[in-house]
Amino acid sequence: MRIAVVSDIHGNLPALLAVVADLKRRGVDHVVNLGDSLSGPLLPKETAQYLMAQDWVHLAGNHERQVLKLDHNSGASDRYTHAQLGQAEFDWMASLPFVRPFQGDVLLCHGTPSSDCTDLLQTADRAATPAEIEARLGEVSVGLVLCGHTHVPRSVRCKGVLIVNPGSVGLPAYADEHPYPHVVATGSPDARYAIVEALAHGWRASLVTVPYDYETMAQLARQRNRPDWEHALRTGYMP
C-alpha cells in the first residue's frame, strides 16, 4: 500500500496541482490531506472547491477551526479566507476531524494525536527531542503516525512508531509568536509532500520536493499586500 501525504496547502492551488501531477506519476493507492488547507492570501475558495471534489481523506487543521470561529483576534490570513468562502465550503470544513485512524495501522493527525495546534516533531524553530516526541505522541498502538502543522518535512521513529511530517505543500516559511517569537524556514520555495509505503517489515517514507511556478503566487501575495508571504513563497525564507 502506497499513501501520498499532503498537508498545509494554505490556499496555494498551483503548488497543490504540481504535487498532484507528481504523485499521479509515481502511482499511489490513497491520498490523505492533514489540514490547514485554505488559510492565507492566495486562492482559498478555489483550493477548497478542488479539494472537495477529490476522493481523498481530509483532516481539519487549526486554521480550519480558526476560520470557522473567526473573531476580533483572528489573523489577516484567516480573515481573508473567511471572506472568500461560502456556506458549502464552511460546511465541508466543519465536517472534518483533526485526528482519525486510517487503514488499521495508521493514525492521521494535524498536530499531535491530542491537539490540532501542538507540534509533534518540532519545538518552535528546533527539532523536538526524543523525550518531547514521546510525550506528545502519547499511547498509540499503530505502526505509522502522519502529522502536519509545522511545515517542516521530517521522519522519526519513536517507540517503534514511524512518524512522518510531509512538510507544507504551499507555504515554505512563516513567523510565529508561540511558544515564543520564532521563524520556520525550509530554504526552498518548492512544494513538499510525502509517500509512505507498507513493506514486509514496516513502513517506508519518502519526503518529496516538487518545483512549481511559485512566482505567480508570490506576485498574488504582493497584490494582497502580504510582503511576508511574497518573500516566503519566492525564497523559502522569511524577510
Secondary structure, 3 states (H helix, E strand, C coil): CEEEEECCCCCCHHHHHHHHHHHHHHCCCEEEECCCCCCCCCCHHHHHHHHHCCCCEECCCHHHHHHHCCCCCCCHHHHHHHHHCCHHHHHHHHCCCCEEEECCCEEEECCECCECCCCCCEECCEECCHHHHHHHHCCCCCCEEECCCCCCCEEEEECCEEEEECCCCCCCEEEECCCCCEEEECCCCCEEEEEEEEECCEEEEEEEEECCCHHHHHHHHHHCCCHHHHHHHHHCCCC
